[in-house]
Amino acid sequence: MRKPLTPLQAFQQGARNHNLGIFPRDWYALSCGLSPERVAHDGSDYFGFRMLNFFDLSSGSHLHLGLVLRDPEPLKASDLIPFFEELLAQHGPPKYGLVISHSAHLSTFDLFIDKDTCALGAFLFEHGIKFDAMPQDVA
C-alpha cells in the first residue's frame, strides 16, 4: 500500500486533490494570524503584529510567511504586495488566483463574532487591541 503524500510532496509532484477537484498551483490562499508574544525588532517593541501565511489550497502546503511588524491595524494592499511578490518569485503564479481569508480583512469586532475566528477576536479584545476592517480600496 502506498503511503499518502505529505502536503509538500503533493505540491511538488502536482498531485490532484480529488476532494476539491483542483491541482497544486491552481489557487494560493492567504490567512492571517497575530503574534501572541511581545517581540523586539530594530529597536521597536511589537505585540499582536500580523503574520501572513500563504499556502497552496489544493495540497495544503505552506509556501511563505510574511511578518507585518507594526502594531495591529487594518491591512492594506501595500502590506500584502511585497509578500505576494516574494511568493511569486519562489513558487510562480497560481493558475487562477489568490483567496484571501476573512482572517485578513475583518475588523476585531467581526473577528470576535465570526464562528471561525472568534478565538482570535477574543484574544484581541483581552489585550485591548482594536482595528477596523481592511479598506475596500486596498491600494
N, C-alpha and C positions, 0 to 999 in steps of 0.2 A: 504494500500500500504506500502511495506517495505521501510524503509529509506536506502539509499545507505551506504555502509560501508566506513569508513574512511580508508586512506592508512594503518594505524597501525592495525585496525581491520582486514582488508583484509590479511595483513601479518600474524597476529596471528592466524587467522582462516584457512589459507591456501587456500583462495578463488581464483579460477582460473580467470585469466584475459582473457576474451573471445575475446577481440580485438587483443591481442598479441598471444593467444594460449599457454600461459605459466602459471606456478604456482609460488607462492612465494617460495623463496629459490632455484629456478632454476638458476637464474642469479643474481649476485650482480653487481653494477656499481659504478665507481669512477669518480667523476667530481672534478674539481679544480677551486677554486676562489682565489682571492687575497684580503688581508685586505686593505681597503681604508683609514684606520686610522693608526696613529703612536701609537705604543704600547711599553711600557717599561716592561721588564721581566728579572728577575735575573740580574739586573744591566746593561742590554743592551737595546738599543732602536731599534725597528724594524718598517719598513714601507714596505707595499706590500708583507708581508710574505704569504706563501701558506696555504690555508685552503682546506683540503682534505675531501670531502663529499662522504660517502659511503651510497648507498641506494639499496633497493630491486627493481629490474627492473620491475617485474610484478605488485606489489602493489603500487610502488612509495613511500613506507615508508622509511623515513630517519633512518638509522641504526647506523651510527657512524660519528664522526667529529674528524679529526686529524689536528693539527696545526704544520707546519714546521717552527719553529721560527728561522729564519735567513733571511738575505737579499735575494731577489728573484734571483734564478739561476736555471739551469735545474734540474728537479727532477731526482733522482737516485733510483734504487731498494732499496737501504739502507734507503731511506726516506719513502718508501711505506710499506715495510715489517713489521715494528713494529705496524703500524696502522692496517694493514690487519690481523696480528696475534690477535690483540685486538678484531677486528670484529668477527673473527672465534671463539674466546673464548666466546663472548657474544651470538652469533646467530648460530654458527655451519657453516660448509662449504656450499657453493652453490652446487647444483647438477651438473651444467655444467661448471661454471667458472665465471670470473670477466671481465667485459667490462670496459676498460679504455678510458674515453672520451678524445677527442683531446685537450680539455682544459688543460689536464695534461701533454701532451707531445710536444706541438708545441712551436716554438720559439716566441718571442714577435712579430717579423715581420709577421710570419704566423698567429698568433692570430689576428693581425691587418687586414690582407687581407681576412681572412675567414669570410663568411657571418654570421656564428653563434656566433663567438667570437670577432667580430670587436670592440664592445664597450669595452671589456676588453683590447684588444690591444691598442685602443686609450687612455684609462686610463693610461696604462703603458708608452706609448710614452709621454703623457703630463707630467708625473712625472720623465722622464729621466731613466726609468727602461728598461734595455735591457738584454736578455739572449738567449742562443741558445736552440735548441730543446733537448729533452731527448736523451741521448746517446743510440745507438742501442744495445750496450752491457750493459744493465742497471744493471747488477750485480755488 
